[in-house]
Amino acid sequence: MARIPKEVQEFLKGKMAWVATAASDGMPNTTPKGSVRVIDDEHVFFADLFSRKTRENLRANPKVAVTVADMTTFKGYQIKGSAEILESGLLFEQMREEIKKAPMKLPPLQYVVRITVEGVYDQSVGPDAGKQIV
């Protein structure tokens, strides 16, 4: 496990993330997620409402990468880790209630993905792009 630096935790707040998964045959898939949040120093999660392919991929291969970038500052980070699909429990119930209160009509929550962070990488424009920071 790796600890998410405080700077990265703050950076993630309120930003769109791109989640990358791969099927058992290696075929990649990416999908945008507006619900990526930090649980603690070693875990992030996102809610999934629509992404059947993400779910299939994670069941076959739990490795995942989450990239968040700010295109005004050209700063970004990528978190890599192992995912666990949660279809019940406290985290699931909390997210289900949050989705019910969303300003737009959303479909029911299918599951929550909790990611155990294994590495954090700089994705900012510049000489350190791709460098592992933890």
N, C-alpha and C positions, 0 to 999 in steps of 0.2 A: 504494500500500500504506500501511496505517496500523500503528503499533506499539501492541500491547495493553499498557495500563498494568499494572504489577506488581500493583496492588490488584485489578484485574479478573482477572488470571491466578489469583491466590489465591482469589478469590471463586468461580470456576468449579469448583474442585476438589470432587468428590463430590456435585455437585448435579444434579438432573434438569433437562434443557434442553428447550425446545420449538423445533423446527426448522420454519421456514416456507419453502415453495417455491411456485412458480406454474407452471402449464402454459403452453404457447405461446399459448393463448387467454386467459390471465390468470386462470384458475380457481385459487384458492389452495388450499393443503393444509398442514396442520400435523401434526406427529407428535412424541411425546415420545422423547427419547434420553437414556439414562443413561450413555452412553459418550463424551460430549464432553470433549475434552482439549486442552490447549495443546501445540503442537509447539515453537514458538519465539515470539518477539515479534510475528511477522507472520502466523502460521498456527495454526488449530485444526483438529481433525478429529473425526469420529465414525464408529463402525462401524454398518453396517446389516445386520440379520438378517431383517427382515420387510417393510420398506416398499417395496413394488413401485411405488406411486404417487410416492414421493419420487424414486426412481431415474428413472422416466419423466419427471418434471418437470425434474430436473437435466440430463437429456440434451437436453431441448428448450430449457431456460432455466437457465443456471448460476448465476443470482443467488439468494442465500439469506440468510435472517436467522435468527439463533440467539438466543433469549431465555432468560435464567436469572434466577429471582427467589427470594428468601428470604421466605416469607410470615410469618415470625416478626418480622423486622426491617423488612419492606416495602422492602427494598433490592433492586435488580436492574440488570442490564445487557443490552444487545442488541448483538450483533456482526453486521454486514452485510458481505457479500463475494461473491466468485466461487468456485464449487465445481469441484472436479475429482474424478471418480470413479476410484478406484484398485482394480484387480482383481488386482494382483500387486505385488511389491516388498517392501522391508524393512518399511515401516509396516504393510502388509497382513499380512505373516507374523507380526509382533509381536502384532498384535491377534488374529489367529487363534489363536495360542498362549494368549493371555490368556483368550479365550472358552472354550477347552477346559478351563481350570482353574476356571471359574466354579462357584460352589456349587450352582447349579441347572442342569439340562439345557437347553442352548440349541441352536438349529439352527446349521448351519454358517454361517460368515461369507460374505456375498454380495459385499460390497465395503466399502471405506473411502472416506469423502468428506473430502478435504483442502480447507480453505477459506482462501483468501488474503483477509486482513482488509482491508476498504476503509474501515471506520468503526466506532467504538464509541460507544454512546449510553447515557445514564443512563435507567434505567427505574424508578427509585425513586419512591416517593410523595413529592410535593412540587413546588415551583415549577420545578425543573430537569428534571422528567420529559420525556423526549424530546429533551433537549439533547445535541448531539453533543459528546463529550469528546475524541475524536481522529479 
